[in-house]
Amino acid sequence: MATGPTSTNQTTLRFLPGWLESRDGPITRGRNLSIAFDPDRLTGCRRNWRGAEIWEIEGVVKFHPRGDVVRGSLLDSVRTSGVVTAHSPKPLDVAVPSDAAQIEVWFHNFAEVGGRCDAWDSRFGQNYWFDVEGPGPIVPQDAVRYRDGAIPNADFVNVLHHAAAKKNVFPPPPFGGSPVGKDLRTSLDVQAWVRNVAFAKDVWIDVHVFDRGATRIQAGTFGLSWAGSSSGFADLFRFQGEIYKGLTATPGSVSPRPNAWLVQYRLYYAVAGTTYTDAILHQLELPDDAVS
């Protein structure tokens, strides 16, 4: 049973015991969605090793039609003397993109110590589907193009974490207080996982930046640097850097530039003569210049 939304900024979707679901309002483009999951729905991989709880439950949200995926833990760890002795549920909060028409949701309970164990809450493999409401989807016409010849395979390359931020880097006054001007810079942080097929490898992202009218205002290709090894015969690569320089303003002078509102990118991994991709057009929205 649905009731009126508890917040103008967020809808909560609950997965309850007894395989029940509820929500407190519509799932809306541009609005936050909080997914609350009762751990008693998934009990197949509850492992304890020397008094430590070594299992996890994660939620996965896929936005359609673009295919972007967000995943995250649904548990908080309760520690005693540094050891995880219990778990408590916590929500997974996601931002619903402005181009989403539907969302697909499923849940994964797993443990790795003592042999791999996996259990799923996915409506018998069909997953949970929900329509997205609100103003019509905003779809840029000049989206980042898929590179010809790239092989889609998330088992070879995928995004572990990403974030885009707009920051005013204008220096504050020497004796404290808020900056009297603006120097807006947009940065992107992408961490990727790649299968370690060979020592020599290249990882990069093709990036577009769009204004509020969905017009492209910047494009570029940025390499990811090696950031360490990972489990499963894999490596981690990361890009952290500025991708767009926006408006600058000082008392009596303004150098306007288009308002960066949307960042899109595609991820690629070239190794042993083959280029792989996760085949997802990743997208992140930014606050307007007036509130940055």
N, C-alpha and C positions, 0 to 999 in steps of 0.2 A: 504494500500500500504506500502510495506516495503522498506526501504532504507538501505544504509550501516551503520554499527554500529558506534555510536558516541564515543565509548570508547572500548579499548581492554579488559577492565575488567568488563564491565557492559552492560547489555541489558535492555532497558526500554520497558515494555508492557503497553500500554495505553488503558483504557476503556473509550470511549468518549460518548458525548451526541448522541442521535439518535441510540443507541445500536450498535455503531461502535467500532471496535478494530483496533489497529495498533501496530507495534513494529519496533524497529530500528536495528534489527539483530537477529540472531538465539539464542534460549535458549540453553545454553551449559553447560555441566557438569563442575564443578569447577569454574564457572564464576558467578558473582553476577547478580541478577535479581531485577529490580526496577519496582514495579507495581503502576501505576498512575491511580487513579479512579476519575471520575467526579461525585461529589455528586448529581448532577441533575438527575442521573440515578436512584436514590433511594430516594423517597420523602414521603414514606408511614407513617413514624413514626417521624415526625417533631413536637416535643412537646416543649412548652414554659411554664414555671411556674414562676410567679412573675418576669418576665423579664429575666429569665435565660433559655438558650437553654439546654435542658436535654436529647438530643438524641445523638446517636453515630452511626458510620458506621465502621465496621471492615472487613478486608479482610482475607480470609483463603486459604492457599496453602497446598495441599497434594501431597507428592512425591511418585510416584509409581515405582517399585512394593513394596517397604518396608513399606509404609504407614505412614511415619513421617509427622506430621502436624505442620505448622507454621501459627500463626495468629497475627494480630496487627491492631491498629487503623489506619484509613485513614484520620484522621482529626487532625488539630491543633486547640486549643481553643484560642479564642480572649477574653480577660478578661477586664472588666471595674469595678474598685473598688472591685476586687476579684471575681466578678460574670462573668460566661461565657455568653457573649452577642452575640457571633457569632462563626462560625467555618470556617476554611479555609482548602482546601485539602492539604494532604501531602502524599508522596509515602510510600509504604511498601517495604522495602529492605530485600531480602533474599539471602542466598547463596545456589546455586544449588548443591546438593550432588553429589559425584563422582559415585554413583551407580544408579542415577535416570534415568529412561527411558521415563517417562511422568510426567507432572504435571497437577493437577486438581485444579481449582480456582473457588471460589464463594464469594459472598459479603452479609453482614448482616447489615441491618439498624434496630436499636432497641431503645426502651425507657422503663424504668421501673417505674418511678414515675407516679402516677395516673392510675395504671393498666398496665400490660405488653402489649407491642406492638412490633411486629416483621414483617419485610418485607425483601424480598430476591431478589437478582439479581443472578440467577443461571441457565440462559438459560432454563427456564421452567422446572427446577428440574434436568436437565441433567448435569449441571455445565459446565464450560469452560475447555476443554482439549487441551494440547499442547505437542508435541513431544519434547524430549530433544536430542540435537546433541552433537558431540564431540568424543573424544577417547572412546573406549569401557568401559562400566561400570566396576568399581573395586569392587568386592564383596568378602569380607573375607570368607574363607572356614570354619573357626571356629567361626561363629557368636554366640552371646549370645543365649543360648537355651531357648525356651519357657518352663516354668515349667508345668509339667503334673498336671492336676486337677484345674488349675487356670481358673476362669470364666471371659471371656472378657466382660467388661461392663464399658464404659467411663462415665456412669452416677454415678458410684461409685468411680472411681479414674481416674485422668488425670493429665498431666503435665501442669502447668501454665507458667513456665519459666525454661530454662536451658542454661548453658554456660560452655564451657571448655576453659581453658587457660594454656599456658606454660610460666613459668616465671623464670628468672635467679635470684636466691635468694642469690648469692654470695655477701658478704658485700662490699660496696664501700670503697675506701681508707679513712682514718680518716680525711683527710683535703680536701675532695671533689674529684670530678672526677668520671669517669666510673669505674666499677669493672674491675679488672685485671684478673679475672678468671670466671669460669662458674660453677653453681650448678643449673641444670635445674629441675624444679619440675612441674608436670602436676596436675592441680586441676580441680574439677568438682563442679558445683553449680546446684542443681535441686530443684525446688519448686513444690510441688504437692498439689492438691485439693482432699479431700476424703469426702465421705458422712458420716455424724456422726450417724452411726447405733448404736454404743454402746461406753461406755467410754473406755474399754480396746481395744486397736488396735495396730497393728504393720504395719509399712510402710518401704519398703526397695527397693534397686535397686541391680540387678546383673550387674556387669560391666566388660567389656573386653577392653584392650588397644592393638592397633595394630601398627606395624611399617609400613614404606612406601611400603614394599612388601606385605602388608596385612597379615602378620604373627602375631599371638597373642603373646604379650610379657608380659602381666599382666592380672590377673583376680581376682575379689574379690566381696564380698557382703557387702553393706554398709547400715546401718539403717538411716532413716530420723527421725529427732526430731520434736516434736510439735512446731509450729511457730505461733499459734494463731487461732482464730475462723474466719469463713467466712460466707457469706450469703448463704441461702439455706440449713440450718441445716448441715453445713459442717465445716471441720477443714483444716488448712494448715499445711503441713509438709515440712521440708527442710533438705537437705544435702549440706554442704559446707566443702570441705576438699581435701587433697592431695590423689591422686590415683596412682601416679607413680613417682618414682625418677629416673631421667635420667642421662645424662653425667655430670661428674664433671671434672674440669680442673683448675690447677693452673700453674704459670710459672714453666716449667720444669717437670710437672707431669700431666698425663691425665688418668682418669678412664672411659673408653668408656662404654656406654650402648646403646641399640638400640634406634633409633630415634622414639619417640612417634608421630604418625601421625593421628590416628583415635581413637575415643572413642565411644563405643557402650554400651547401657544399656537397660534393661527392668525394668519396675516399677510394684510393687506388693503391695497389701493392704489386710491384714488378719484381719477379724473381725467376731465375733459371729460364729466361726467355719468354715468360708468360706474365700477362697483367691480369690481376684479379681485382674484384670489387665486391662490396656487400650489396650493391645494386640499389641502395637507398638514397633518395634525395633528402638529405638531412636539412632541417630548417629550424631556426631560432629567431624569436622576435625580441625587439629592443624597445625600451621606453622612448618616448618622443624627446626631442631636444629640450623642450620647455620644462621637463621634470627631471632631467639628468643633472 
